[in-house]
């Protein structure tokens, strides 16, 4: 492969990486037909197929599906022409996986160069009709890139190449100038929202640390209200947890999963491609949220002095977990179960004897990690199917909050949850 990495991108077998209930498949690449009908009649064109195959040596097909290729050939395959536009599955998968071998700003620079050289966009005398034919396709590619991998454009080098290419496309044409403006504004809004979210996380974490310090210094004086005094409706709490999940999930870029797994198990020669990347901060914040919710559950259960009160809190969180399951919020469900299985809670034998655990046992069965979380995956497929057949947006929200599709953050005001106290305390039964 070009670039000195050796081999071809798509021929490397990466396998499947799983951790807990979250499983991110990074195996074989979604198949891309050698000819896409997305922007044409949809009829197979033998001459075009052959031209593509001969024009970009290094692409290899199996049963008319793209199987592997060198880095340079795959980059050429990404760039649209007057008669060709890449399949969307190819665009997503290549933009996601190529960062293992080339930095996004380098890829953007190559795409920019190819677009301007192949289509003569840098030539002021270029055929305007030809430019008008290629411009919508290049803009569509850039739009898909900026929408799906917006965080790539936090890099000034990537943004500079984007501005250079879009300036060439929009030069002298009001329609394309307007389209470029809309794309740029959407990208800026996305990046601004991310910056504001990261600033909010810093403030939240600082407040939590301060609260924890105060709680350790004066445990009883720091505890003003327990969970049930704030809201004793399990369904309302489950809804608010789902708002938080959706908000935090919406800021996670798909590239963060690849980066997280590569950092844990770096490939032979590709570690340097991530050396100057941003940390997977949104993904880490989502994991931190899971842990905080787990500790919140354990803390709220252990705070009451009397067994009867502790049992009441246990049953409340079991009901919240059940509502989360019904909504399709499996992440909060798992966090609640995790909190109730923490050592300070699980060893409260006399308290557990006062709790009706039938519902909790069913929920634990659904999240059973055996067979690679088979029960959970089955429940997730069922929730996804119900979402597909839902008749309203309200029903869809009930079943789809585990799909990482970059939904907009929930606009409604969320319930403020108290930070969890340290679990390293000896609790009395």
C-alpha positions, 0 to 999 in steps of 0.5 A: 500500500502506498505510504509505506504501511504495507499491504492493503487497507481492506485486506487486513482482518481486524476482527471484532472488539467487544467490551461489556454490553457495548460491541463495536464491529470493525471487521469486514468492510461493507460491500460497495458495488464497483458502479453505483446508481446513486446519481444516475439511472441505476443501470449497470454500465459495463464500460464505466465499471471497466474504466473505473477498474482500469483507471485505478489500479490497486482496487480488487473486486470479488463478485462485483463487490470491492474487496480490497485496495491500496490507500491511493486507489481507495482515495481515488475511489472516494473522489467523485467524477462527472460520471461517478459518485461513491456508494454511501457505505463506502464513504462512511467506512473509508472515512472511518477506517482510513484514519488508521493509515492517514491523518484526516487533514492529509486525506482532505488535502489529497481529496482537495488536490484530486478534485481540482486536478482531475476536474480542472477546478483550479483552471479559470478557463475550465469548462463551466458546464463540466464544473456544474456537473461535478460541483454537486457531487463534490459538495455532496461528498463534503457534506457527508464528511462534515456531517458525519465526521465533523470533529475532523474539521477542528484541525485547522489544516483540514478546515483550510483544505475544505475552504480552498476546495469549496471556494473553487466550487462556489466561485461565480455560481450563486447556487453553489455559493449558497450550498457551501454557505449552508454546509459551512454554517452547519459545520460551525454550529456542530463544532460550536456545540461541541466546544460548549459541551466540553466546557459544560463537562469541565464545570460539571466535573469540577462541581462534582469534585467539590461536592465530593470533597464537602461530603467527605468532610461533613457527610451528614451536613452535606446531604440535603435531599435524597433521590426520592425527595426530588422525584419518586416517579420511576417513569419520570426518572427513566425519562430524564435519564434518557434525556441525559443519555441522548444528549451525551450520546449525540456528541460522540463521533464514530471515529472515537470508537476506532480511536479508543480501540486502537489505543488499547490494541495499536496496530503495528505501524499505525500508532503515529496516525493517532498521535496528534488526534484529540482524545475520545473525550465525548466517549470518555464522558459517556463512560464517566456518566455510566459510572456516576449513575452506578455510584449514585444508585449505590450511594442512595441505597446505602444512605438510609439508616433503617433497613425498611428505608433502604429496601424502599430505595432498592425497589424504587431503582428496580422500578426505574430500571424496568422503565428504562428497559421499556423505553429502550434505554439499556445503558441506564438500565445496565448502570442501575444494575451495576450499582445495585451489584456493587459490594456495599449494596450486594452485602446488605443481606437483611435489606435484600430479604425485605425486597421483592426481587422478581423484577430485578432478577428478570432485568439481570437476566436480560443483561446477562453477559453470557454468550456475548450478551445474547439476551441483551442483543436480542432485546436490542433487536426487538427494540429496534424493530419496534422503532421501525414500525412505530407510528409516532416520534414519541414511540420512536424515542422509546426504542431508539436511544441506543442507536448512535445516530447523532440525534440532536440533544434533548431540549427539555430541562433535565433532572439534576442528579446529586453526585455520588459519594465514595464507595470506600465506606463501611456500611452497616446492615 
